[in-house]
């Protein structure tokens, strides 16, 4: 595994496992949480040492249980989770400092840990002043070591600009959609300029034609997904692909033995 280094010196695996559908089964009423740990244990067996979850996924308990069940040792796993700030499609919300304190306590209990490696605000909620006040709570928990690193998710350049002007500890990560059909290059560049590592959710979920990527993959003896993840790594982007298959989990980590040329990077 290769690593990136956060602005506070903490190392983070370059590839982690997304988990938003882990510990769930499909029913006629949609996906329902049942608490199984199979995907987490399988991913650890495949070599993953970084899991990304969130309060809104409703599966923090299964992620924590799977890590314990694996026997790998908490100290060998990097966990990121996210505070629910609003729901998708909801324009505004209201989040207070005490909400952050309660959310952190809930996540610690569900994950069965006394610290969280990376804690993120899941989405901006349309109130920059509140965001700055809630951020102070994250800073205080970071000072105490309960949160080893802090960041945000789905924040735009405008959202970030305000927070950067009103924070003591800068966000270390911004997790947002990055994929071949949605590279978000301007936001990636803005984050990197400000010492914030971009983290790609949904890096393998896209609708655009894959033929150019598959041609590159064939030249390197890899598959298209490995080329996309390698592209992110070379561009300084953390990836958190998600797979329920042990074989695909292994493949998604097998990206550190080849290098894309500048021409190939430009084609993806």
N, C-alpha and C positions, 0 to 999 in steps of 0.2 A: 504494500500500500504506500502511496505517496501522500504527502501532507501539504496543506497551506498553513501559514502562520497568521493568526489574528493580530490586530493592532496592539493587543496587550501581551503578545508573546506566546499565547496558547496555541498549540498545534491542533489542527482539525483535519480529519481524513478528507482527501480530495473527492471521494465518492462515498455517499451514504445511502441508506435505504429509506425511501418514502414509505409511509405506513397507512395512508388514509383509508384503505380498504382492508387492512389487516384485522384479524379477529372478528370478521363479520361473515355472515352467510346471506345468500340471495333468497329472498322470499317473494311472495306475490305482492307484498307491501313494500318492496325495496330491500336494501341491505340492512340487516339487523345484527347488532353486536351480540356475539355469543361467548367472547372471552378466550377463544382458543389461541394457543401460542405457537402453532406450527410454523407460520411464516417467519417469525422472529428467530426461532431456534434454527430453522433451515438457513436463514441468512447468515447467522453467526457461524454455522458450519461451513458455509460457502466462503467465509472470510470477511464479512462485514463487521466493522467495529464502530459504526456510526448509524444511529437511528433518529429519524425526524418524525415527531408526532405533534399533536396539538390537542388542546382541551376540546375543541369543536369536533375532532374526529371521534371522540367518545371511546378511545381504546388505549389510553395511557396505562390503565391497569394491566392490560395484556402485554404491552411492551415491557413494563417493569417485571412482570411475572416471567416472561420469556427469557429475559436476561438472567434472572435468578435461576431458572430451570436449566439454562445452558451450562451453568457452572463456570463460565468464562471469568467471572469476577467483575464487579461493578467498575473497578478502577481501570479496566481494559476496554470499556465501552464509552463512547461519546454520545450523549443524549441531548437533542434539542427538542424543545416543545414551545408551544405558542399560547399566549393568553387570548381568549376569545374577546374581541372588542366590538364586533358587529357581525351580522350575517350577510352572505352574498346578496347583492341587490338592494340592501338597506342603505339609504343615502346617508343618514346621520345616526348618531347614537350619543350616549353620555357615559363616560367612564371616569370614575373617581379614584384617587390614590388608594382608598380602602378596598376598592374592587381588585386592584392589583395585588395587594397583600393577601387577600382571600384566595385569589386565583393561584398564586405561587404556592400557598399552603396546600391547596387541593392537588396540584400537580406533584408536589413532593410526596404526598401520601399515596397517590395512585401509582406513581412510578417506583415506590418503595425505595426511596433514596433520600439522603440528607443534603444533596446538592444537585444542581442542574448545570450541565456544561455550557449550554447556550439557551437563553430564554428570549423569545421574540414577541413583540406585539403583532398579532396576526394580520390586522388590517388598519389603515388609517380610518378614523371615524368622523371626519369632518369638523373637528374642533382642535385646532392647533394648540390653543392655550391649555386645554385639558391634557393633550398628549404630552406637553412639556412637564406638567405636574405629575402625571403618571410615570413618566420617565425617571423622575427624581426617586421614585420608589425603587425602580429597577437599579438605579445607581447605588442606592443604599444597600441593597441586597448583594450587589456586586462587590461593594467595599467589604462586606462581611464574609464573602466567599461562598455564600449560599448559591449565588449565580456566578459561575466562573466567567461568563461572557454574556453580553446583551446585544440585542439587535432588533430589527423590524422586518416585516414581511409585507409585500405588495405596496410599499411606499413609493410614490412618484418622486421625481426631482423636486417638485414644489413642496410636497410633504416633508421631504428630507431637509430641504433648505431651511425651513423654519426650525426644525428640531436641532439641526447643527448650530444654529444661532442661539439656542436656548438650552444647551445641555452642558454638563460638566464632563461626562464620559461619552465620547462619540459612539454611535452604533458601530458594531464590529462586522455585522452581516446585514444584508438586505436580501431576503428570499423573495423571488418573483419569477414569473413565467419567462423562460428562455428556451426556445426551440428553433429549429431551422426555419419555420414559417413565421416565427415571432422572436427575432434575435434581440430586440430591445437594446440595440447597440449603444444608443445615446445614454440610456440609464446605466448600462454596464460601465461605460466610460466615466460617467459622473461619480458613480460609487467608487471606482478604483482611484479616481483623482483625489477623493476625500478619505482614502484609507479604509474603505468599507468593502469587504469581500462580497461579490455577488454570488448568490446561491440559486441554482436553477431548479424550480419545481416543474414537473411535467416535461423534462427534456426530450423524452421519446414519444410524446403525444403530439402529433402534428398531421395535417392533412395534405401538405404539399407533396409533389412527386419525389420519390426516393431514388430514382434511377441514377442520378449523378453521384449520390452518396454510396449507392451499391457498387458503382464502378470503382470508386476509390477503395471501398472495402475489399473488393476482389483483388486489387493490386497488392494489398497488405495481408491477404489471407485472413481477413476479419469479417464480421457482419456489420450491417449498416448502423445498428445501435452502438456498437463499440466505436465506430468512427465518430458518431455524434458526441459521445461521452469524451473521447480523446480530444476532439475539437474544443470542448469546454475546458478541459484540463489545460491545454496549451494556451488558452486565452485567459487563464487565471480565474476560472469560474468553477465553483463547487457544484457537483451534480447530485441529485437525490432521486435516481430512478426507482421505480417500484416494480417488483415482480413477486408473484406467488410461487414461481417455479424455481426449484433448486438449480437447475441447469442454467436458466436465464440469469439468476442471481450470480452464479459463478462467471458467466460470460460478461456481465456488466462490470465486473471488477478486473477483467483481463484486458486492460487497456494501456498498460505501462511498458510494453515491450516493442512498441513501434512509434513512429513519429510522422505526423502529417507535414507535407511541404507547405510553403507559403501559398503556392498556387492552389493546393488542395483545400487549405483553410478558407481561402477566398471563395471557393465553390460551394461551401456548405452554408 
